[in-house]
Every structure is written in structure tokens, then in C-alpha cells.
């Protein structure tokens, strides 16, 4: 139906194409930095990070928290006013704890917006649509708040910027804030997942061969059936190396 709506001839009907979109949603809990606290001349690319398992979760190490840098307006704007290309403004003095959901159960979809292959598709991330994801993210956000209360940080961390007291008033209020603030880790994957022919949503086999077509393979992050608990680039390199060995 989607292809027909764009007048694209259907060669093979594989309903899993574009479905099962997975990504690691992330958001930032932020505080101001107290006056007089030394700041770094340049933004660090994440100095401290840890993973943990959400309370009651059957998915091990499904949450992660990392600590951002202290920043100063003396930074060169062209080089350091954004953090890892995600658009976060680091031109003020603040400290961040970044929360990432490493094994979300919510999934979205990728759809075409044009028959022109140079036009970007539409990505519906569908972040935190499952209550299990929201529960775990709430726990991680509240853990950040608890960590910030450590007496060893008393001379560093000032007023909390986000989430506000209003955002923390209830689970529902915190959910609204998380839904508003969650954005991409740029680990988009799984839209042509591998799996057996018996799975109606599987697109390829374990060697990247597209079910039902000869001479066509997919060799990228889209064939992963689920996310890894880390940046995806090493896994994608391994997929490429493995399938290259199979082909050769």
C-alpha cells in the first residue's frame, strides 16, 4: 500500500521493510555550574559513564548514564559550542548527565516521502511509546537527581535546569518531559531485520540475502533484528566483514 501510494511498482511484498525501526533515545538532565568552580577550556567527549539494569527489567544493562563536561563561553564557537553534533548548546556554564535507553522495546518505522532517492525519508522513531520504556527512563532520570545530591558535588553543581520541579511533580509529568526531550543517539537500525522465512516481518536471512529475491543482499545496520547496548558502528563493521567472507 505504501509503495502503491507513490506509484512505485511492487516487485516483492515484504511487509517488514521499513518497520521495526530502533534507536537509542537519549535526554539530558542539566544543572548550572556554581560560580567560582573551575571550568574546562574545551568540552570533553564524555568523561564518566556507566550502565545498569532497570529495577524489575528482564533486559540486563538496559540503561546508561554519562556525564558531560563543564563548559565556558571562552570556547571557540565554530568548534565546541555543540556536543557531538546533536545540537546541544554548550555555550553556557552547566553540567549534564545524559540518560540513554540502551534496549528499548518501542519501535518505529521508516517511510518514503518521494520517489526521488535523494529526498530524505520520514523517520517515525516512536520513542517511549511503550510503558516499559517510560518506566525505565524515569528511573534513570531520578538516579541522576540522586547522584547530583552527593556531597562531593556540592561545590560544583548549582541550580537544576531540567527537568523542572513541575516536570518532576508526578510520573505523568515526567513522562511528558521525557517525550518532549528524547532525541536520537544516531544509532538508527533494524528496518530490514534478519530472521527466518517463517517470520513475516523478516527481510533477510543471516547472510543478508533478501527473502524471495535472487542476487540482492543488504549489509548494514538495518538487518540487525535488535539494537546492541552500545554505539552500532563496530557491529556494522563486523556484519560487513562477516558477509564479505561469506561472499568470497
C-alpha positions as CSV (number, residue, x, y, z in Angstrom):
1,X,0.0,0.0,0.0
2,X,2.8,2.4,0.9
3,X,4.6,1.8,-2.4
4,X,1.4,2.0,-4.4
5,X,0.6,5.3,-2.9
6,X,3.7,6.7,-4.5
7,X,3.1,4.8,-7.8
8,X,6.2,2.6,-7.2
9,X,5.8,-0.8,-8.8
10,X,5.9,-3.7,-6.3
11,X,8.4,-6.3,-7.2
12,X,8.0,-8.3,-3.9
13,X,5.7,-7.7,-1.0
14,X,7.9,-7.8,2.2
15,X,5.9,-6.1,5.0
16,X,8.9,-5.8,7.3
17,X,10.7,-3.4,5.0
18,X,10.9,0.0,6.9
19,X,9.3,-1.4,10.0
20,X,10.9,-2.3,13.4
21,X,13.0,1.0,13.4
22,X,15.1,1.0,16.6
23,X,17.3,3.7,18.1
24,X,18.7,4.6,21.5
25,X,16.7,7.5,22.8
26,X,18.6,9.9,25.0
27,X,17.9,13.0,27.0
28,X,19.8,15.4,29.3
29,X,19.4,16.2,33.0
30,X,21.2,19.5,33.5
31,X,22.3,21.8,36.3
32,X,24.1,25.2,36.3
33,X,27.7,25.2,37.5
34,X,28.4,27.2,40.6
35,X,30.3,30.5,40.3
36,X,33.9,30.1,41.1
37,X,34.0,26.5,40.0
38,X,36.9,25.9,37.6
39,X,35.8,25.1,34.1
40,X,37.4,23.3,31.2
41,X,38.7,25.2,28.2
42,X,37.3,22.6,25.9
43,X,34.3,20.3,26.0
44,X,35.2,16.8,26.9
45,X,33.6,14.0,24.9
46,X,32.2,12.2,27.9
47,X,34.5,11.5,30.8
48,X,32.5,9.1,33.0
49,X,29.8,6.7,32.0
50,X,28.2,3.5,33.4
51,X,25.4,1.1,32.5
52,X,22.9,-0.6,34.8
53,X,19.8,-2.8,34.8
54,X,16.5,-1.1,35.5
55,X,14.5,-2.3,38.5
56,X,12.5,-5.3,37.5
57,X,13.8,-5.4,34.0
58,X,14.5,-8.7,32.3
59,X,17.0,-6.9,30.0
60,X,20.4,-6.7,31.5
61,X,22.3,-3.4,31.3
62,X,19.4,-1.7,29.6
63,X,20.2,1.8,30.8
64,X,23.2,4.1,30.7
65,X,24.2,7.4,32.2
66,X,27.2,9.5,31.1
67,X,28.5,12.8,32.5
68,X,29.1,15.8,30.2
69,X,31.8,18.5,30.5
70,X,31.8,21.8,32.3
71,X,31.9,24.4,29.6
72,X,32.8,28.1,29.3
73,X,31.9,30.9,26.8
74,X,35.6,31.1,26.0
75,X,35.2,28.2,23.7
76,X,35.7,28.7,20.1
77,X,32.1,28.8,18.8
78,X,32.9,27.1,15.5
79,X,34.4,24.1,17.2
80,X,32.9,23.5,20.6
81,X,29.5,25.1,21.0
82,X,27.8,21.8,20.1
83,X,28.3,18.4,21.7
84,X,28.9,15.5,19.3
85,X,26.8,17.1,16.6
86,X,23.4,16.7,18.3
87,X,22.7,20.4,18.6
88,X,23.1,20.8,22.3
89,X,24.1,24.3,23.1
90,X,27.2,24.2,25.3
91,X,27.9,28.0,25.3
92,X,26.8,28.4,28.9
93,X,28.2,27.0,32.2
94,X,26.4,23.8,33.0
95,X,26.9,20.2,33.8
96,X,24.9,17.4,32.1
97,X,24.1,13.8,32.8
98,X,23.0,12.1,29.7
99,X,20.5,9.3,30.0
100,X,20.3,6.6,27.3
101,X,17.8,3.7,26.9
102,X,20.1,1.0,25.5
103,X,17.5,-1.7,24.9
104,X,14.1,0.0,24.1
105,X,11.1,-2.2,23.3
106,X,9.3,0.7,21.4
107,X,9.9,0.6,17.7
108,X,9.0,3.0,14.8
109,X,9.1,2.9,11.1
110,X,10.8,4.4,8.0
111,X,8.6,5.5,5.1
112,X,9.3,7.2,1.8
113,X,8.3,10.8,1.2
114,X,9.1,10.8,-2.6
115,X,10.1,8.7,-5.5
116,X,13.3,10.7,-5.7
117,X,16.0,8.7,-3.9
118,X,17.9,11.9,-3.0
119,X,14.9,13.1,-0.8
120,X,15.2,12.1,2.8
121,X,12.6,9.5,4.0
122,X,10.3,10.1,7.0
123,X,11.6,8.6,10.3
124,X,9.0,7.9,13.0
125,X,11.1,7.0,16.0
126,X,8.1,6.3,18.2
127,X,10.3,6.9,21.3
128,X,9.0,5.8,24.7
129,X,5.6,4.6,23.3
130,X,5.8,1.5,25.5
131,X,5.2,2.0,29.2
132,X,8.2,-0.3,30.0
133,X,10.5,2.2,28.3
134,X,9.0,5.1,30.1
135,X,9.3,3.3,33.5
136,X,13.0,2.6,32.9
137,X,13.8,6.1,31.7
138,X,12.0,7.6,34.7
139,X,14.2,5.5,37.0
140,X,17.4,6.7,35.2
141,X,16.4,10.3,35.4
142,X,15.7,10.0,39.1
143,X,19.0,8.3,39.6
144,X,20.7,11.3,38.0
145,X,18.9,13.6,40.6
146,X,20.2,11.3,43.4
147,X,23.7,11.4,42.1
148,X,23.7,15.1,42.0
149,X,22.9,15.2,45.7
150,X,26.3,13.7,46.5
151,X,28.1,16.0,49.0
152,X,31.3,15.7,46.9
153,X,29.5,17.6,44.1
154,X,28.2,20.4,46.4
155,X,30.9,22.9,45.3
156,X,30.2,22.2,41.6
157,X,26.5,21.6,40.9
158,X,24.2,24.6,41.2
159,X,20.5,25.0,40.4
160,X,18.8,22.3,38.4
161,X,17.8,23.5,35.0
162,X,16.0,20.5,33.6
163,X,13.7,18.7,34.4
164,X,12.0,21.4,36.5
165,X,10.1,20.8,39.7
166,X,6.9,20.9,37.6
167,X,8.3,18.2,35.4
168,X,9.0,16.1,38.4
169,X,5.6,16.6,40.1
170,X,4.3,13.1,39.0
171,X,5.1,10.2,36.8
172,X,2.8,11.6,34.1
173,X,4.5,15.0,34.2
174,X,7.9,13.4,34.0
175,X,6.7,11.2,31.1
176,X,5.6,14.4,29.2
177,X,9.0,16.0,29.8
178,X,10.8,12.8,28.6
179,X,8.6,12.5,25.5
180,X,9.4,16.2,24.7
181,X,13.1,16.0,25.3
182,X,14.1,12.5,24.0
183,X,16.1,12.6,20.8
184,X,18.3,10.4,18.7
185,X,21.6,8.8,19.5
186,X,22.0,8.4,15.8
187,X,22.0,4.6,16.1
188,X,19.1,4.0,13.7
189,X,18.8,0.3,12.9
190,X,16.7,-2.8,12.3
191,X,14.4,-1.6,9.5
192,X,15.2,-4.7,7.3
193,X,15.7,-7.2,10.1
194,X,17.2,-10.7,9.5
195,X,15.2,-13.7,10.5
196,X,13.8,-17.0,9.3
197,X,11.3,-17.1,6.4
198,X,8.6,-18.2,8.9
199,X,8.8,-14.7,10.4
200,X,6.5,-12.5,8.3
201,X,8.4,-9.3,9.3
202,X,11.9,-10.7,8.5
203,X,13.5,-9.2,5.4
204,X,16.8,-11.1,5.1
205,X,18.5,-14.3,6.2
206,X,21.6,-14.4,8.3
207,X,23.8,-13.8,5.3
208,X,21.9,-10.6,4.3
209,X,20.1,-12.2,1.4
210,X,16.6,-10.7,0.8
211,X,13.9,-13.3,1.2
212,X,12.3,-14.1,-2.1
213,X,14.8,-12.4,-4.4
214,X,17.9,-13.7,-6.1
215,X,21.1,-11.6,-6.2
216,X,20.2,-9.0,-3.6
217,X,21.8,-8.6,-0.2
218,X,21.5,-5.9,2.5
219,X,24.7,-5.4,4.5
220,X,24.2,-2.6,7.0
221,X,22.6,-1.7,10.4
222,X,19.1,-2.3,9.0
223,X,19.5,-6.1,9.1
224,X,20.1,-6.2,12.9
225,X,17.0,-7.7,14.5
226,X,17.5,-5.6,17.6
227,X,19.9,-3.0,19.0
228,X,23.2,-3.6,20.7
229,X,23.8,-1.9,24.0
230,X,26.5,0.3,22.5
231,X,27.3,2.5,19.5
232,X,26.4,0.4,16.4
233,X,29.4,1.2,14.2
234,X,31.7,-1.7,15.4
235,X,28.8,-4.1,15.0
236,X,28.1,-2.8,11.4
237,X,31.8,-3.3,10.6
238,X,31.6,-6.9,11.8
239,X,28.4,-7.5,9.8
240,X,30.2,-6.3,6.7
241,X,33.3,-8.3,7.3
242,X,31.3,-11.5,8.0
243,X,29.1,-11.3,4.9
244,X,32.2,-10.3,2.8
245,X,33.8,-13.5,3.9
246,X,30.6,-15.5,3.0
247,X,30.5,-14.0,-0.4
248,X,34.2,-14.6,-1.1
